[in-house]
Amino acid sequence: MKKKLILLLASFILTPAFLFFCIIYFSYQSFENNKSDYLSLQNQGVAFAAIPDDFIMESATVDKDARVEILSNFFAKYKSELEPYAEDIVETSDKYGLDYRLLPSIAMQESNLCKKAPKDSFNCWGFGIYGKKVTRFENFPQAIETVTKTLAQDYGGMGLITPEQIVKLYTPSSNGSWQNSVNYFINQLQ
């Protein structure tokens, strides 16, 4: 009878412990086997698919270079006739490896963005203007190309790339006000 009592007591104690152990063990195994399914529930509703090789995607939107917008806004703010040429300035500056902000800043210093440029010269940069000599261009694109190329190749070729360096050749009689003004407008275009 003692043996039966011990077995009965052991079954009351061991059976729940064994069941508890089994539940924990099988829950863990189930979780490990289905971990990827569990984690994928977090992305529920999201489908991923490869685009076929022959798929051509056409977009109605065109990404615009932020620099073009910055220049357009700058020109619009000062009511400059250079506004339609913002993209030309950015592209030409990139073509010659010049900071895109330099040309508009010089134009602002030299002619208040073309408002005080010699009539019909398309020369907003004071480029080749001294005494009675006035360098004229046929249009703004030609002026932008010529001035940018000259600054990048001729000035840049001599290591003159900042307003503080450029002023020595561009307008050597300046007392520092030219470069300060150009730098001021460069900073406005950031």
C-alpha positions as CSV (number, residue, x, y, z in Angstrom):
1,M,0.0,0.0,0.0
2,K,2.9,2.3,0.7
3,K,4.2,1.6,-2.8
4,K,0.9,2.5,-4.3
5,L,0.7,5.7,-2.3
6,I,4.2,6.8,-3.4
7,L,3.4,6.0,-7.0
8,L,0.2,8.0,-6.7
9,L,1.9,11.0,-5.2
10,A,4.7,10.8,-7.7
11,S,2.2,10.8,-10.6
12,F,0.5,13.9,-9.1
13,I,3.8,15.7,-8.9
14,L,5.6,14.4,-11.9
15,T,2.8,14.4,-14.4
16,P,2.1,18.2,-14.3
17,A,5.9,18.8,-14.4
18,F,6.3,16.5,-17.4
19,L,3.3,18.2,-19.1
20,F,4.7,21.6,-18.4
21,F,8.1,20.6,-19.8
22,C,6.5,19.1,-22.9
23,I,4.5,22.3,-23.6
24,I,7.6,24.5,-23.2
25,Y,9.7,22.2,-25.4
26,F,7.2,21.9,-28.2
27,S,6.4,25.6,-28.1
28,Y,10.1,26.3,-28.5
29,Q,10.4,23.8,-31.4
30,S,7.4,25.2,-33.1
31,F,8.7,28.8,-32.8
32,E,12.1,27.8,-34.2
33,N,10.5,26.0,-37.1
34,N,8.2,28.9,-37.9
35,K,10.4,31.8,-37.0
36,S,10.6,33.0,-40.6
37,D,6.8,32.8,-40.9
38,Y,6.5,34.8,-37.7
39,L,8.9,37.5,-38.8
40,S,7.2,37.8,-42.2
41,L,4.0,38.8,-40.4
42,Q,5.8,42.1,-39.7
43,N,5.8,42.8,-43.5
44,Q,2.3,41.6,-44.1
45,G,0.8,43.4,-47.0
46,V,4.1,44.1,-48.7
47,A,4.8,42.2,-51.9
48,F,8.2,42.0,-53.5
49,A,8.8,41.0,-57.1
50,A,11.5,41.3,-59.7
51,I,10.9,43.5,-62.7
52,P,11.2,41.5,-66.0
53,D,14.2,42.3,-68.1
54,D,12.0,43.6,-71.0
55,F,9.9,45.9,-68.8
56,I,10.2,49.6,-69.8
57,M,9.2,52.1,-67.3
58,E,8.1,55.5,-68.4
59,S,7.8,58.2,-65.8
60,A,5.8,61.4,-66.1
61,T,8.0,63.1,-63.6
62,V,11.5,64.4,-64.3
63,D,14.0,64.7,-61.5
64,K,15.3,68.3,-61.5
65,D,18.7,69.2,-60.2
66,A,18.2,71.1,-56.9
67,R,20.9,73.6,-58.0
68,V,18.8,74.6,-60.9
69,E,15.9,75.4,-58.6
70,I,18.2,77.3,-56.2
71,L,19.4,79.5,-59.1
72,S,16.0,79.9,-60.6
73,N,14.7,81.1,-57.2
74,F,17.7,83.4,-56.8
75,F,17.2,85.0,-60.2
76,A,13.4,85.3,-59.7
77,K,13.9,87.0,-56.3
78,Y,16.1,89.7,-58.0
79,K,13.9,89.7,-61.2
80,S,16.9,88.8,-63.4
81,E,16.7,88.0,-67.0
82,L,19.1,85.1,-66.3
83,E,16.2,83.1,-64.7
84,P,15.6,81.0,-67.9
85,Y,19.3,80.2,-68.0
86,A,19.7,78.6,-64.6
87,E,20.0,75.1,-66.1
88,D,22.6,76.3,-68.6
89,I,24.7,77.8,-65.8
90,V,24.6,74.5,-63.8
91,E,25.3,72.4,-66.9
92,T,28.2,74.6,-68.1
93,S,29.7,74.8,-64.6
94,D,29.6,71.0,-64.3
95,K,31.1,70.7,-67.8
96,Y,34.1,72.8,-66.7
97,G,34.3,71.7,-63.1
98,L,33.4,75.1,-61.7
99,D,31.3,75.9,-58.6
100,Y,27.8,76.6,-60.1
101,R,27.4,79.5,-57.6
102,L,30.4,81.5,-58.9
103,L,28.9,82.8,-62.2
104,P,25.6,84.1,-60.7
105,S,27.6,85.7,-57.8
106,I,29.9,87.5,-60.1
107,A,26.9,88.6,-62.2
108,M,25.3,90.0,-59.1
109,Q,28.5,91.9,-58.1
110,E,29.2,93.2,-61.6
111,S,25.8,94.1,-62.9
112,N,23.1,93.5,-60.3
113,L,22.3,90.3,-62.3
114,C,22.3,92.1,-65.7
115,K,20.3,95.2,-64.7
116,K,23.4,97.4,-65.1
117,A,25.1,95.5,-68.0
118,P,26.1,97.4,-71.1
119,K,23.1,97.5,-73.5
120,D,22.7,94.5,-75.8
121,S,26.0,93.0,-74.6
122,F,24.6,89.9,-72.8
123,N,27.6,90.6,-70.5
124,C,26.4,90.5,-66.9
125,W,29.8,89.5,-65.6
126,G,31.9,92.6,-66.4
127,F,33.9,90.2,-68.5
128,G,36.4,92.1,-70.6
129,I,34.9,95.5,-69.8
130,Y,37.4,98.2,-68.9
131,G,37.7,101.8,-70.1
132,K,35.7,102.1,-73.3
133,K,36.2,98.5,-74.2
134,V,33.1,96.3,-73.9
135,T,33.1,92.5,-74.7
136,R,29.8,91.6,-76.3
137,F,28.2,88.2,-76.7
138,E,25.5,87.2,-79.2
139,N,23.3,85.7,-76.4
140,F,23.3,84.5,-72.8
141,P,24.2,80.9,-73.6
142,Q,27.3,82.1,-75.5
143,A,28.2,84.5,-72.6
144,I,27.7,81.7,-70.0
145,E,29.9,79.3,-72.0
146,T,32.7,81.8,-72.6
147,V,32.9,83.2,-69.0
148,T,32.6,79.8,-67.4
149,K,35.2,78.3,-69.7
150,T,37.6,81.2,-69.1
151,L,37.2,81.1,-65.3
152,A,37.7,77.3,-65.2
153,Q,40.5,77.0,-67.7
154,D,42.5,80.2,-67.6
155,Y,41.9,81.3,-64.0
156,G,41.6,77.7,-62.7
157,G,44.7,76.7,-64.7
158,M,46.7,79.2,-62.7
159,G,45.2,78.0,-59.4
160,L,42.8,80.9,-59.1
161,I,39.5,79.2,-58.0
162,T,38.2,81.2,-55.0
163,P,36.9,84.8,-55.2
164,E,39.9,85.8,-53.1
165,Q,42.2,84.4,-55.7
166,I,40.2,85.3,-58.8
167,V,40.0,89.0,-57.8
168,K,43.8,89.4,-58.4
169,L,43.3,89.0,-62.1
170,Y,39.6,89.7,-62.6
171,T,39.6,93.1,-61.0
172,P,43.0,93.7,-59.5
173,S,42.1,97.3,-58.3
174,S,39.5,96.0,-55.9
175,N,40.1,96.8,-52.2
176,G,38.6,93.5,-51.1
177,S,35.0,94.6,-51.6
178,W,34.6,92.5,-54.8
179,Q,35.5,89.2,-53.3
180,N,33.5,90.0,-50.1
181,S,30.4,90.7,-52.2
182,V,30.9,87.6,-54.4
183,N,31.4,85.4,-51.3
184,Y,28.2,86.9,-49.8
185,F,26.2,85.8,-52.8
186,I,27.8,82.4,-53.0
187,N,26.7,81.9,-49.4
188,Q,23.2,83.0,-50.3
189,L,23.1,80.2,-52.9
190,Q,23.7,77.3,-50.5
